Amino acid sequence: MHYGFAMSLLIVHVQVCVKSESVEAFKRATSTNAHHSLQERGIVRFDVVQQEGEPTRFVLVEVYRDANAAALHKETSHYRVWRDLVAPMMAEPRRSLRYSNVAPEDGGW
Amino acid sequence: MHYGFAMSLLIVHVQVCVKSESVEAFKRATSTNAHHSLQERGIVRFDVVQQEGEPTRFVLVEVYRDANAAALHKETSHYRVWRDLVAPMMAEPRRSLRYSNVAPEDGGW
């Protein structure tokens, strides 16, 4: 399979709101997914942050080498395990926005 | 001056919408500010990303060693120059949210 990284970085911010009783389980499941995701060749960063004063709100900050890497991520077993584990924890649908990098330039991440 | 990093990381996401005629000038000014900010001891990351399909929308992803580092950043000359440069470029007031890190742990950033 051809797997190059000719394109630009793709940054995805996923906004998550979980049920209050699911906060700790979501943190555990998502930390595990982040750890495995960082082993993927196409993933530069996979950060999980929790909003101050709103502990049910999280952002996943995912940095992919290109759009192809983002598609491949969704085919991994760790992604699918995570997706199914957290499905019943969601208080509202996840919202995802895509970005390109202004700074640093591609080599600086 | 005492300057320790005993506390946890502080992550700040700043949502920005600029006037369409200011997109390129905002990118230049903000890249310069990001470059200088990364020289601060208390700043771990300072990323600038532009939304796909909405080129007037940006997010600044700022990772500080602690809340004190975030306060010190606002006293720097590069921050003040940036703040004054971009003030007339804003299409709407900036919105800033604060987060703590779930993953990676503090040492992994």
Backbone of each chain as ProteinMPNN parsed JSONL, in Angstrom:
{"seq_chain_A": "MHYGFAMSLLIVHVQVCVKSESVEAFKRATSTNAHHSLQERGIVRFDVVQQEGEPTRFVLVEVYRDANAAALHKETSHYRVWRDLVAPMMAEPRRSLRYSNVAPEDGGW", "coords_chain_A": {"N_chain_A": [[0.843, -1.199, 0.0], [0.547, 2.172, -0.878], [1.861, 4.871, 0.949], [2.216, 7.883, 1.502], [3.258, 11.212, 2.601], [2.557, 13.662, 1.306], [0.931, 15.847, 1.412], [-0.405, 18.686, 3.246], [-0.374, 19.267, 6.811], [-3.193, 18.197, 8.743], [-5.401, 19.429, 11.036], [-7.61, 18.532, 13.563], [-10.22, 19.492, 15.616], [-12.137, 18.158, 18.068], [-15.103, 18.629, 19.656], [-16.475, 17.708, 22.688], [-19.141, 16.684, 24.764], [-19.908, 15.1, 27.679], [-22.007, 12.89, 29.659], [-22.546, 13.649, 33.128], [-22.012, 11.571, 34.895], [-20.253, 10.077, 33.49], [-17.746, 11.149, 33.272], [-15.208, 10.31, 34.377], [-14.886, 7.736, 33.296], [-14.887, 8.366, 30.592], [-12.52, 9.852, 30.421], [-10.611, 7.88, 30.992], [-11.028, 6.006, 28.863], [-10.479, 7.613, 26.673], [-7.909, 8.518, 27.072], [-6.548, 6.11, 26.738], [-7.116, 5.595, 24.043], [-5.814, 7.825, 22.924], [-3.163, 7.258, 23.563], [-2.672, 4.917, 22.031], [-3.194, 5.943, 19.504], [-1.1, 7.691, 19.067], [0.858, 5.978, 18.294], [0.433, 5.586, 15.64], [1.715, 6.063, 12.369], [0.863, 8.246, 10.913], [-0.024, 10.146, 12.666], [0.618, 13.037, 14.437], [0.139, 14.423, 16.783], [-2.013, 13.883, 19.602], [-4.032, 15.139, 21.58], [-5.817, 15.48, 24.638], [-8.05, 17.496, 26.271], [-9.598, 19.067, 29.108], [-12.303, 21.123, 29.968], [-11.959, 24.006, 32.021], [-13.862, 24.38, 34.914], [-16.048, 23.306, 33.681], [-16.459, 20.324, 33.763], [-17.56, 18.293, 32.207], [-16.993, 18.844, 29.64], [-14.873, 18.479, 26.864], [-12.013, 18.725, 24.672], [-10.695, 17.124, 21.872], [-7.639, 17.285, 20.396], [-6.395, 16.728, 17.44], [-3.715, 15.979, 15.414], [-2.862, 15.392, 12.209], [-0.728, 13.954, 9.694], [-1.661, 14.235, 7.136], [-4.763, 14.338, 5.211], [-5.321, 11.73, 4.506], [-4.171, 10.232, 6.541], [-5.923, 10.806, 8.59], [-8.201, 9.483, 7.723], [-7.277, 6.847, 7.761], [-6.915, 6.501, 10.494], [-9.506, 6.141, 11.435], [-9.981, 3.569, 10.749], [-8.651, 1.95, 12.476], [-8.323, -0.498, 15.133], [-8.203, 0.459, 17.742], [-9.435, 2.963, 17.552], [-12.054, 2.174, 16.873], [-12.844, 0.632, 19.064], [-12.773, 2.612, 21.044], [-14.727, 4.442, 20.031], [-17.085, 2.903, 20.234], [-17.126, 2.369, 22.969], [-17.443, 4.939, 24.109], [-19.789, 5.87, 23.073], [-22.313, 5.569, 24.534], [-21.815, 7.429, 26.484], [-22.076, 10.031, 25.68], [-23.386, 13.304, 26.04], [-24.327, 14.989, 24.185], [-24.255, 15.214, 20.569], [-20.977, 14.777, 19.125], [-18.941, 17.5, 17.943], [-17.025, 18.42, 15.2], [-14.291, 20.151, 13.904], [-12.214, 21.187, 11.178], [-8.862, 22.144, 10.528], [-6.114, 24.003, 9.086], [-2.561, 24.395, 9.493], [-1.102, 27.438, 10.554], [0.981, 28.396, 12.123], [3.165, 26.442, 14.12], [5.132, 26.03, 11.033], [4.914, 23.173, 8.761], [7.075, 21.44, 9.495], [7.519, 21.922, 12.166], [6.048, 20.633, 14.148]], "CA_chain_A": [[0.0, 0.0, 0.0], [1.293, 3.434, -0.911], [1.508, 5.68, 2.1], [3.097, 9.052, 1.538], [2.746, 12.363, 3.337], [2.891, 14.79, 0.43], [0.054, 16.983, 1.624], [-0.168, 19.473, 4.457], [-0.968, 18.806, 8.068], [-4.621, 18.404, 8.993], [-5.676, 19.502, 12.472], [-9.036, 18.339, 13.848], [-10.652, 19.739, 17.001], [-13.413, 17.496, 18.335], [-15.728, 19.138, 20.88], [-17.22, 16.602, 23.297], [-19.815, 16.904, 26.055], [-20.331, 13.789, 28.18], [-22.88, 12.887, 30.839], [-21.705, 13.916, 34.305], [-21.587, 10.314, 35.524], [-19.32, 9.397, 32.591], [-16.516, 11.93, 33.112], [-13.982, 9.549, 34.643], [-14.789, 6.647, 32.309], [-14.496, 8.973, 29.315], [-11.096, 10.201, 30.501], [-9.82, 6.651, 30.882], [-11.139, 5.437, 27.507], [-9.915, 8.516, 25.679], [-6.449, 8.475, 27.276], [-6.081, 4.872, 26.108], [-7.164, 5.827, 22.591], [-4.752, 8.785, 22.577], [-1.885, 6.547, 23.657], [-2.522, 4.041, 20.861], [-3.204, 6.754, 18.283], [0.237, 8.268, 18.882], [1.717, 4.981, 17.638], [0.188, 5.591, 14.183], [2.703, 6.849, 11.633], [0.277, 9.463, 10.359], [-0.511, 11.039, 13.73], [1.689, 13.838, 15.03], [-0.294, 14.713, 18.154], [-3.381, 13.488, 19.938], [-4.163, 15.721, 22.914], [-7.161, 15.483, 25.22], [-8.101, 18.531, 27.308], [-10.881, 19.158, 29.819], [-12.558, 22.544, 30.187], [-11.965, 24.491, 33.402], [-15.172, 24.773, 35.429], [-17.087, 22.557, 32.955], [-15.728, 19.062, 33.652], [-18.137, 17.361, 31.223], [-16.623, 19.302, 28.283], [-13.522, 18.114, 26.453], [-11.632, 18.871, 23.266], [-9.625, 16.282, 21.339], [-6.861, 18.045, 19.418], [-5.758, 15.662, 16.674], [-2.876, 16.534, 14.336], [-2.542, 14.336, 11.245], [0.227, 14.377, 8.655], [-2.49, 14.656, 6.002], [-6.147, 13.867, 5.319], [-5.299, 10.276, 4.398], [-3.875, 9.708, 7.877], [-7.151, 10.916, 9.381], [-9.082, 8.402, 7.282], [-6.723, 5.578, 8.251], [-7.155, 6.432, 11.941], [-10.861, 5.628, 11.709], [-10.001, 2.127, 10.457], [-7.881, 1.204, 13.481], [-9.147, -1.162, 16.143], [-8.329, 1.287, 18.959], [-10.475, 3.973, 17.317], [-13.394, 1.563, 16.89], [-13.135, 0.277, 20.46], [-13.082, 3.878, 21.722], [-16.007, 4.967, 19.515], [-18.199, 2.134, 20.792], [-17.121, 2.546, 24.427], [-17.894, 6.261, 24.554], [-21.099, 6.223, 22.476], [-23.377, 5.81, 25.519], [-21.407, 8.469, 27.447], [-22.241, 11.362, 25.104], [-24.562, 14.089, 26.425], [-24.787, 15.595, 22.932], [-23.38, 14.73, 19.49], [-19.678, 15.442, 19.002], [-18.788, 18.45, 16.835], [-15.65, 18.318, 14.744], [-13.892, 21.166, 12.928], [-10.918, 20.898, 10.577], [-8.016, 23.328, 10.397], [-4.736, 23.865, 8.596], [-1.647, 25.1, 10.381], [-0.455, 28.705, 10.188], [2.245, 28.325, 12.852], [4.391, 26.42, 13.324], [5.059, 25.404, 9.71], [4.744, 21.712, 8.861], [8.176, 20.729, 10.146], [7.716, 22.34, 13.561], [5.081, 20.0, 15.062]], "C_chain_A": [[0.879, 1.251, 0.0], [0.874, 4.289, 0.287], [2.488, 6.837, 2.233], [2.472, 10.166, 2.335], [3.056, 13.631, 2.553], [2.086, 16.038, 0.774], [0.398, 17.691, 2.938], [-0.815, 18.815, 5.665], [-2.469, 19.077, 8.08], [-4.819, 18.369, 10.503], [-7.195, 19.39, 12.66], [-9.273, 18.613, 15.329], [-12.034, 19.112, 17.161], [-13.935, 17.985, 19.685], [-16.666, 18.065, 21.418], [-17.9, 17.099, 24.563], [-20.365, 15.568, 26.513], [-21.322, 13.963, 29.34], [-22.013, 12.999, 32.097], [-21.221, 12.626, 34.961], [-20.535, 9.585, 34.68], [-17.959, 10.075, 32.487], [-15.268, 11.067, 33.29], [-13.802, 8.402, 33.646], [-14.381, 7.187, 30.947], [-13.014, 9.327, 29.309], [-10.229, 8.952, 30.346], [-9.832, 6.121, 29.447], [-10.405, 6.308, 26.487], [-8.402, 8.633, 25.843], [-5.861, 7.233, 26.618], [-6.051, 5.03, 24.59], [-6.056, 6.78, 22.151], [-3.396, 8.088, 22.564], [-1.663, 5.67, 22.427], [-2.44, 4.856, 19.573], [-1.821, 7.342, 18.002], [1.224, 7.262, 18.294], [1.509, 4.96, 16.12], [1.199, 6.514, 13.495], [2.151, 8.211, 11.202], [-0.201, 10.458, 11.388], [0.662, 11.713, 14.429], [1.393, 14.126, 16.498], [-1.704, 14.205, 18.351], [-3.585, 13.907, 21.392], [-5.625, 15.666, 23.361], [-7.16, 16.505, 26.352], [-9.522, 18.666, 27.83], [-11.105, 20.612, 30.221], [-12.587, 22.892, 31.672], [-13.367, 24.901, 33.8], [-16.333, 24.079, 34.74], [-16.546, 21.148, 32.703], [-16.34, 18.045, 32.693], [-17.726, 17.731, 29.789], [-15.136, 19.059, 28.021], [-13.293, 18.562, 25.009], [-10.543, 17.852, 22.975], [-8.932, 17.089, 20.245], [-5.982, 17.043, 18.668], [-4.983, 16.291, 15.519], [-2.394, 15.381, 13.465], [-1.554, 14.86, 10.205], [-0.491, 14.805, 7.381], [-3.878, 14.031, 6.165], [-6.222, 12.341, 5.246], [-5.055, 9.636, 5.769], [-5.109, 9.767, 8.769], [-8.125, 9.806, 9.011], [-8.587, 7.059, 7.813], [-6.959, 5.403, 9.748], [-8.506, 5.789, 12.238], [-11.003, 4.144, 11.383], [-9.267, 1.308, 11.525], [-8.808, 0.573, 14.516], [-9.275, -0.279, 17.383], [-9.357, 2.389, 18.778], [-11.861, 3.359, 17.462], [-13.806, 1.142, 18.298], [-13.542, 1.535, 21.227], [-14.466, 4.394, 21.333], [-17.188, 4.227, 20.148], [-18.296, 2.294, 22.308], [-17.76, 3.865, 24.842], [-19.275, 6.626, 24.031], [-22.173, 6.464, 23.538], [-23.039, 6.907, 26.534], [-21.736, 9.882, 26.959], [-23.516, 12.046, 25.614], [-25.147, 14.798, 25.214], [-23.854, 15.102, 21.825], [-22.05, 15.485, 19.483], [-19.694, 16.388, 17.808], [-17.314, 18.511, 16.482], [-15.371, 19.415, 13.714], [-12.473, 20.887, 12.462], [-10.171, 22.203, 10.325], [-6.732, 22.976, 9.648], [-3.841, 24.71, 9.495], [-1.108, 26.38, 9.752], [0.932, 28.738, 10.844], [2.135, 27.248, 13.901], [4.125, 25.905, 11.897], [5.143, 23.885, 9.871], [5.845, 21.01, 9.651], [8.27, 20.959, 11.646], [6.806, 21.655, 14.569], [5.626, 18.702, 15.613]], "O_chain_A": [[1.826, 1.365, 0.778], [-0.312, 4.411, 0.594], [3.46, 6.767, 2.985], [1.302, 10.093, 2.71], [3.717, 14.545, 3.046], [2.503, 17.155, 0.467], [1.353, 17.339, 3.631], [-1.673, 17.94, 5.55], [-2.945, 20.054, 7.504], [-4.451, 17.399, 11.165], [-7.962, 20.079, 11.988], [-8.609, 18.037, 16.19], [-12.982, 19.491, 16.473], [-13.299, 17.784, 20.72], [-17.539, 17.573, 20.704], [-17.307, 17.845, 25.343], [-21.19, 14.964, 25.828], [-21.447, 15.044, 29.914], [-20.886, 12.504, 32.128], [-20.128, 12.595, 35.526], [-19.986, 8.576, 35.121], [-17.108, 9.642, 31.71], [-14.371, 11.091, 32.448], [-12.685, 8.132, 33.204], [-13.616, 6.546, 30.226], [-12.329, 9.124, 28.306], [-9.22, 8.979, 29.641], [-8.78, 5.822, 28.881], [-9.787, 5.798, 25.553], [-7.688, 8.828, 24.859], [-4.793, 7.298, 26.009], [-5.081, 4.647, 23.935], [-5.428, 6.563, 21.114], [-2.584, 8.304, 21.664], [-0.577, 5.682, 21.846], [-1.7, 4.499, 18.656], [-1.417, 7.476, 16.846], [2.305, 7.644, 17.846], [2.317, 4.381, 15.394], [1.495, 7.604, 13.984], [2.884, 9.197, 11.135], [-0.732, 11.51, 11.031], [1.569, 11.057, 14.94], [2.285, 14.077, 17.345], [-2.488, 14.106, 17.407], [-3.343, 13.129, 22.315], [-6.542, 15.793, 22.549], [-6.364, 16.399, 27.286], [-10.501, 18.424, 27.123], [-10.203, 21.259, 30.753], [-13.167, 22.165, 32.478], [-14.002, 25.689, 33.099], [-17.481, 24.235, 35.155], [-16.211, 20.806, 31.569], [-15.708, 17.033, 32.391], [-18.066, 17.023, 28.84], [-14.274, 19.385, 28.837], [-14.234, 18.751, 24.237], [-9.582, 17.726, 23.734], [-9.569, 17.522, 19.284], [-4.968, 16.573, 19.184], [-5.546, 17.054, 14.734], [-1.633, 14.518, 13.904], [-1.543, 16.047, 9.878], [0.012, 15.643, 6.633], [-4.137, 13.298, 7.119], [-7.097, 11.733, 5.861], [-5.665, 8.621, 6.107], [-5.32, 8.887, 9.604], [-8.798, 9.251, 9.879], [-9.381, 6.232, 8.262], [-7.177, 4.286, 10.219], [-8.638, 4.995, 13.169], [-12.021, 3.53, 11.701], [-9.274, 0.079, 11.463], [-9.923, 1.042, 14.745], [-10.331, -0.258, 18.016], [-10.077, 2.728, 19.717], [-12.741, 3.943, 18.094], [-14.968, 1.275, 18.68], [-14.526, 1.529, 21.967], [-15.275, 4.738, 22.194], [-18.171, 4.848, 20.55], [-19.391, 2.35, 22.869], [-18.526, 3.914, 25.804], [-19.874, 7.595, 24.498], [-22.884, 7.466, 23.462], [-23.881, 7.273, 27.354], [-21.681, 10.831, 27.741], [-24.589, 11.444, 25.621], [-26.322, 15.165, 25.21], [-22.762, 14.617, 22.121], [-21.998, 16.675, 19.794], [-20.356, 16.133, 16.802], [-16.459, 18.637, 17.358], [-16.133, 19.584, 12.763], [-11.633, 20.416, 13.229], [-10.76, 23.22, 9.961], [-6.323, 21.817, 9.587], [-4.309, 25.626, 10.171], [-0.714, 26.406, 8.586], [1.926, 29.066, 10.198], [1.086, 27.137, 14.536], [3.038, 25.412, 11.597], [5.404, 23.375, 10.96], [5.564, 20.076, 10.401], [9.021, 20.265, 12.33], [6.786, 22.047, 15.736], [4.953, 18.033, 16.396]]}, "seq_chain_B": "MHYGFAMSLLIVHVQVCVKSESVEAFKRATSTNAHHSLQERGIVRFDVVQQEGEPTRFVLVEVYRDANAAALHKETSHYRVWRDLVAPMMAEPRRSLRYSNVAPEDGGW", "coords_chain_B": {"N_chain_B": [[13.411, 37.248, 41.14], [11.01, 34.872, 41.934], [10.357, 31.908, 40.143], [8.722, 29.355, 39.607], [7.449, 26.107, 38.465], [5.317, 24.68, 39.686], [2.688, 24.03, 39.454], [-0.055, 22.647, 37.477], [-0.206, 22.11, 33.898], [-1.619, 24.674, 31.843], [-3.977, 25.063, 29.403], [-4.976, 27.11, 26.769], [-7.5, 27.953, 24.559], [-8.002, 30.155, 22.033], [-10.505, 31.62, 20.292], [-10.829, 33.141, 17.206], [-12.159, 35.578, 15.001], [-11.569, 37.235, 12.08], [-11.709, 40.239, 10.037], [-12.405, 39.902, 6.532], [-10.6, 41.146, 4.836], [-8.381, 41.241, 6.357], [-7.111, 38.845, 6.691], [-4.566, 37.87, 5.742], [-2.751, 39.686, 6.891], [-3.287, 39.253, 9.573], [-2.408, 36.616, 9.84], [0.345, 36.934, 9.417], [1.095, 38.688, 11.552], [0.385, 37.132, 13.738], [1.838, 34.817, 13.472], [4.388, 35.834, 13.921], [4.13, 36.643, 16.596], [3.677, 34.112, 17.732], [6.123, 32.869, 17.253], [7.893, 34.413, 18.856], [6.694, 33.984, 21.332], [7.192, 31.332, 21.856], [9.745, 31.424, 22.77], [9.514, 32.062, 25.406], [10.022, 30.963, 28.73], [7.901, 29.821, 30.086], [6.127, 28.862, 28.237], [4.896, 26.175, 26.458], [3.774, 25.355, 24.071], [2.62, 27.068, 21.145], [0.375, 27.323, 19.043], [-1.061, 28.131, 15.876], [-3.969, 27.931, 14.089], [-6.008, 27.625, 11.137], [-9.359, 27.727, 10.102], [-10.791, 25.228, 8.004], [-12.331, 26.081, 4.997], [-13.413, 28.311, 6.127], [-11.874, 30.889, 6.091], [-11.52, 33.2, 7.616], [-11.562, 32.45, 10.212], [-9.849, 31.457, 13.104], [-7.899, 29.514, 15.443], [-6.037, 29.975, 18.335], [-3.842, 27.961, 19.97], [-2.703, 27.657, 23.006], [-0.253, 26.604, 25.195], [0.598, 26.585, 28.45], [3.011, 26.403, 31.117], [1.98, 26.829, 33.615], [-0.604, 28.739, 35.365], [0.575, 31.128, 36.097], [2.515, 31.529, 34.153], [0.904, 32.145, 31.992], [-0.069, 34.619, 32.765], [2.302, 36.09, 32.821], [2.953, 36.072, 30.123], [1.234, 37.973, 29.049], [2.432, 40.274, 29.763], [4.578, 40.66, 28.131], [6.534, 42.322, 25.576], [6.167, 41.44, 22.938], [3.625, 40.287, 23.007], [2.064, 42.542, 23.553], [2.538, 44.198, 21.356], [1.452, 42.585, 19.34], [-1.246, 42.416, 20.217], [-2.117, 45.087, 19.914], [-1.665, 45.461, 17.196], [-3.465, 43.644, 15.989], [-5.923, 44.433, 16.877], [-7.624, 46.216, 15.286], [-8.306, 44.415, 13.327], [-10.169, 42.567, 14.07], [-13.234, 40.859, 13.578], [-15.108, 40.171, 15.339], [-15.395, 40.03, 18.945], [-12.671, 38.323, 20.575], [-12.858, 34.951, 21.806], [-12.123, 33.086, 24.629], [-11.164, 30.041, 26.046], [-10.345, 27.999, 28.841], [-8.393, 25.145, 29.668], [-7.51, 21.993, 31.241], [-4.982, 19.438, 31.008], [-5.714, 16.141, 29.958], [-4.61, 14.064, 28.495], [-1.576, 14.164, 26.66], [0.046, 13.31, 29.87], [1.55, 15.716, 32.171], [4.367, 15.682, 31.597], [4.541, 14.97, 28.935], [4.334, 16.866, 26.91]], "CA_chain_B": [[11.997, 36.86, 41.045], [10.774, 33.437, 41.983], [9.618, 31.483, 38.969], [8.647, 27.899, 39.589], [6.367, 25.524, 37.688], [4.814, 23.626, 40.567], [1.3, 23.709, 39.167], [-0.308, 21.869, 36.264], [-0.308, 22.815, 32.629], [-2.835, 25.411, 31.509], [-4.162, 25.158, 27.953], [-5.945, 28.143, 26.417], [-7.922, 28.002, 23.151], [-8.554, 31.467, 21.721], [-11.25, 31.592, 19.024], [-10.675, 34.448, 16.581], [-12.734, 35.807, 13.673], [-11.045, 38.508, 11.58], [-12.323, 40.76, 8.809], [-11.858, 39.147, 5.395], [-9.449, 41.849, 4.257], [-7.268, 41.198, 7.322], [-6.66, 37.464, 6.898], [-3.117, 37.689, 5.555], [-2.044, 40.489, 7.894], [-3.436, 38.56, 10.861], [-1.523, 35.445, 9.842], [1.728, 37.401, 9.601], [1.292, 39.225, 12.907], [0.203, 36.092, 14.746], [3.003, 33.931, 13.346], [5.494, 36.505, 14.604], [3.87, 36.528, 18.031], [3.868, 32.707, 18.119], [7.566, 32.626, 17.239], [8.488, 35.02, 20.056], [6.104, 33.383, 22.539], [7.854, 30.046, 22.106], [11.002, 31.672, 23.488], [9.233, 32.241, 26.838], [10.255, 29.733, 29.504], [6.661, 29.255, 30.588], [5.245, 28.454, 27.135], [5.259, 24.867, 25.913], [3.346, 25.371, 22.667], [1.828, 28.229, 20.743], [-0.024, 26.937, 17.689], [-2.074, 28.959, 15.224], [-4.596, 27.138, 13.03], [-7.022, 28.352, 10.354], [-10.441, 26.769, 9.83], [-11.014, 24.82, 6.605], [-13.572, 26.586, 4.411], [-13.795, 29.555, 6.828], [-10.514, 31.424, 6.263], [-11.442, 34.297, 8.591], [-11.647, 31.887, 11.572], [-8.596, 30.898, 13.603], [-7.774, 29.186, 16.864], [-4.697, 29.968, 18.945], [-3.769, 26.902, 20.974], [-1.579, 28.105, 23.828], [-0.013, 25.664, 26.295], [1.455, 27.217, 29.457], [3.428, 25.494, 32.201], [1.008, 27.053, 34.689], [-1.369, 29.969, 35.193], [1.5, 32.245, 36.22], [3.145, 31.725, 32.843], [-0.075, 32.813, 31.129], [-0.104, 36.022, 33.174], [3.563, 36.712, 32.391], [2.898, 36.249, 28.664], [0.523, 39.215, 28.71], [3.309, 41.418, 30.075], [5.704, 40.727, 27.19], [6.369, 43.324, 24.515], [5.622, 40.848, 21.699], [2.17, 40.15, 23.146], [1.41, 43.856, 23.483], [2.604, 44.633, 19.956], [0.451, 41.78, 18.612], [-2.603, 42.808, 20.643], [-2.461, 46.372, 19.312], [-1.686, 45.289, 15.728], [-4.617, 42.894, 15.486], [-7.19, 44.986, 17.4], [-8.552, 46.671, 14.235], [-8.588, 43.332, 12.367], [-11.171, 41.654, 14.612], [-14.622, 40.974, 13.121], [-15.911, 40.013, 16.549], [-14.469, 39.87, 20.079], [-12.088, 36.993, 20.751], [-13.402, 34.141, 22.894], [-11.02, 32.309, 25.165], [-11.548, 29.022, 27.015], [-9.206, 27.409, 29.535], [-8.488, 23.694, 29.821], [-6.381, 21.243, 31.803], [-4.671, 18.3, 30.149], [-6.022, 14.765, 30.346], [-3.548, 13.304, 27.839], [-0.643, 13.43, 27.527], [0.305, 13.866, 31.194], [2.339, 16.949, 32.098], [5.693, 15.537, 31.012], [4.499, 14.516, 27.546], [4.013, 17.948, 25.966]], "C_chain_B": [[11.88, 35.34, 41.076], [9.954, 33.023, 40.768], [9.63, 29.975, 38.876], [7.496, 27.419, 38.736], [5.755, 24.359, 38.459], [3.424, 23.168, 40.163], [1.184, 22.923, 37.86], [-0.323, 22.761, 35.042], [-1.643, 23.546, 32.535], [-2.882, 25.53, 29.994], [-5.252, 26.185, 27.68], [-6.232, 28.044, 24.919], [-8.582, 29.363, 22.922], [-9.197, 31.397, 20.332], [-11.273, 33.013, 18.458], [-11.443, 34.472, 15.263], [-12.291, 37.187, 13.205], [-11.858, 38.969, 10.371], [-11.644, 40.095, 7.606], [-10.635, 39.837, 4.792], [-8.212, 41.781, 5.162], [-6.654, 39.806, 7.473], [-5.139, 37.351, 6.795], [-2.314, 38.473, 6.59], [-2.137, 39.832, 9.273], [-2.501, 37.353, 10.934], [-0.07, 35.866, 10.072], [1.974, 37.842, 11.041], [1.266, 38.11, 13.952], [1.316, 35.05, 14.667], [4.209, 34.533, 14.058], [5.334, 36.402, 16.116], [4.101, 35.091, 18.522], [5.361, 32.392, 18.223], [8.228, 33.187, 18.511], [7.967, 34.356, 21.334], [6.791, 32.069, 22.884], [9.22, 30.204, 22.768], [10.765, 31.858, 24.983], [9.406, 30.909, 27.557], [8.959, 29.041, 29.88], [5.716, 28.758, 29.505], [5.77, 27.18, 26.5], [4.932, 24.798, 24.429], [2.585, 26.647, 22.403], [1.48, 28.019, 19.27], [-1.104, 27.88, 17.163], [-2.654, 28.141, 14.073], [-5.768, 27.912, 12.423], [-8.094, 27.356, 9.92], [-10.584, 26.485, 8.341], [-12.338, 25.38, 6.123], [-14.075, 27.863, 5.055], [-12.502, 30.317, 7.128], [-10.396, 32.608, 7.207], [-11.431, 33.777, 10.032], [-10.36, 31.139, 11.936], [-8.781, 30.426, 15.043], [-6.307, 29.29, 17.24], [-4.736, 28.926, 20.055], [-2.498, 27.142, 21.79], [-1.432, 27.153, 25.012], [1.041, 26.276, 27.22], [1.837, 26.21, 30.534], [2.538, 25.635, 33.42], [0.343, 28.405, 34.471], [-0.48, 31.208, 35.292], [2.171, 32.558, 34.882], [2.201, 32.434, 31.877], [-0.153, 34.302, 31.463], [1.155, 36.747, 32.701], [3.57, 36.97, 30.887], [2.272, 37.588, 28.305], [1.326, 40.462, 29.058], [4.442, 41.572, 29.072], [5.435, 41.789, 26.121], [5.791, 42.697, 23.255], [4.112, 40.632, 21.796], [1.487, 41.504, 22.949], [1.424, 44.42, 22.063], [1.53, 43.902, 19.147], [-0.965, 42.253, 18.929], [-3.033, 44.118, 19.963], [-2.555, 46.277, 17.792], [-2.994, 44.665, 15.265], [-5.95, 43.492, 15.937], [-8.124, 45.453, 16.277], [-8.926, 45.582, 13.225], [-9.749, 42.446, 12.808], [-12.551, 41.923, 14.011], [-15.586, 40.82, 14.285], [-14.942, 39.827, 17.711], [-13.921, 38.443, 20.152], [-12.757, 36.274, 21.925], [-12.327, 33.161, 23.331], [-11.554, 31.309, 26.182], [-10.291, 28.362, 27.561], [-9.458, 25.931, 29.799], [-7.318, 23.176, 30.653], [-6.17, 20.003, 30.932], [-5.093, 16.985, 30.789], [-4.935, 13.855, 29.771], [-2.881, 14.203, 26.8], [-0.612, 14.026, 28.938], [1.325, 14.996, 31.073], [3.681, 16.794, 31.377], [5.701, 15.275, 29.52], [4.272, 15.579, 26.505], [5.269, 18.601, 25.438]], "O_chain_B": [[12.564, 34.629, 40.34], [8.985, 33.689, 40.403], [10.442, 29.388, 38.16], [6.654, 28.216, 38.321], [5.681, 23.23, 37.976], [3.017, 22.052, 40.486], [2.184, 22.584, 37.227], [-0.435, 23.983, 35.131], [-2.656, 23.098, 33.073], [-1.946, 26.033, 29.374], [-6.323, 26.139, 28.285], [-5.307, 28.052, 24.106], [-9.597, 29.681, 23.542], [-8.523, 31.147, 19.332], [-11.679, 33.959, 19.134], [-11.393, 33.512, 14.495], [-12.593, 38.193, 13.848], [-12.595, 38.19, 9.766], [-10.459, 39.766, 7.656], [-9.733, 39.167, 4.291], [-7.128, 42.214, 4.771], [-5.764, 39.613, 8.302], [-4.501, 36.786, 7.684], [-1.312, 37.978, 7.105], [-1.177, 39.855, 10.044], [-1.879, 37.103, 11.966], [0.655, 35.224, 10.832], [2.944, 37.419, 11.671], [2.022, 38.136, 14.923], [1.694, 34.467, 15.682], [4.964, 33.82, 14.721], [6.293, 36.107, 16.83], [4.656, 34.883, 19.601], [5.802, 31.731, 19.163], [9.025, 32.505, 19.155], [8.711, 34.189, 22.3], [6.953, 31.733, 24.057], [9.788, 29.233, 23.268], [11.719, 31.816, 25.76], [8.99, 29.863, 27.06], [8.914, 27.815, 29.984], [4.622, 28.282, 29.81], [6.919, 27.106, 26.064], [5.699, 24.258, 23.632], [1.985, 27.234, 23.303], [2.192, 28.474, 18.375], [-1.95, 28.36, 17.918], [-1.92, 27.706, 13.185], [-6.42, 28.723, 13.081], [-7.779, 26.272, 9.43], [-10.507, 27.397, 7.517], [-13.366, 25.179, 6.77], [-15.057, 28.444, 4.592], [-12.078, 30.388, 8.282], [-9.284, 32.992, 7.57], [-11.305, 34.563, 10.971], [-9.863, 30.308, 11.175], [-9.682, 30.869, 15.756], [-5.439, 28.758, 16.548], [-5.561, 29.002, 20.965], [-1.385, 26.874, 21.34], [-2.392, 26.926, 25.749], [2.198, 26.46, 26.843], [1.083, 25.282, 30.828], [2.357, 24.681, 34.175], [0.668, 29.127, 33.528], [-0.75, 32.22, 34.645], [2.364, 33.723, 34.533], [2.639, 33.228, 31.044], [-0.286, 35.142, 30.573], [1.082, 37.884, 32.236], [4.127, 37.968, 30.428], [2.718, 38.26, 27.374], [0.946, 41.574, 28.693], [5.202, 42.538, 29.158], [4.289, 42.111, 25.806], [5.003, 43.339, 22.561], [3.397, 40.772, 20.803], [0.465, 41.604, 22.269], [0.457, 45.039, 21.62], [0.795, 44.514, 18.372], [-1.778, 42.464, 18.029], [-4.166, 44.241, 19.497], [-3.403, 46.918, 17.171], [-3.573, 45.097, 14.267], [-7.001, 43.098, 15.431], [-9.309, 45.122, 16.303], [-9.773, 45.807, 12.361], [-10.261, 41.658, 12.013], [-12.989, 43.071, 13.941], [-16.729, 41.274, 14.229], [-13.777, 39.497, 17.487], [-14.62, 37.482, 19.831], [-13.167, 36.899, 22.903], [-11.702, 32.493, 22.507], [-12.309, 31.68, 27.081], [-9.303, 28.187, 26.848], [-10.575, 25.518, 30.11], [-6.277, 23.824, 30.759], [-7.072, 19.578, 30.21], [-4.869, 16.743, 31.974], [-4.406, 12.989, 30.467], [-3.581, 14.947, 26.114], [-1.165, 15.099, 29.181], [1.897, 15.211, 30.004], [4.084, 17.683, 30.627], [6.756, 15.348, 28.89], [4.042, 15.262, 25.337], [5.19, 19.53, 24.633]]}, "name": "protein", "num_of_chains": 2, "seq": "MHYGFAMSLLIVHVQVCVKSESVEAFKRATSTNAHHSLQERGIVRFDVVQQEGEPTRFVLVEVYRDANAAALHKETSHYRVWRDLVAPMMAEPRRSLRYSNVAPEDGGWMHYGFAMSLLIVHVQVCVKSESVEAFKRATSTNAHHSLQERGIVRFDVVQQEGEPTRFVLVEVYRDANAAALHKETSHYRVWRDLVAPMMAEPRRSLRYSNVAPEDGGW"}
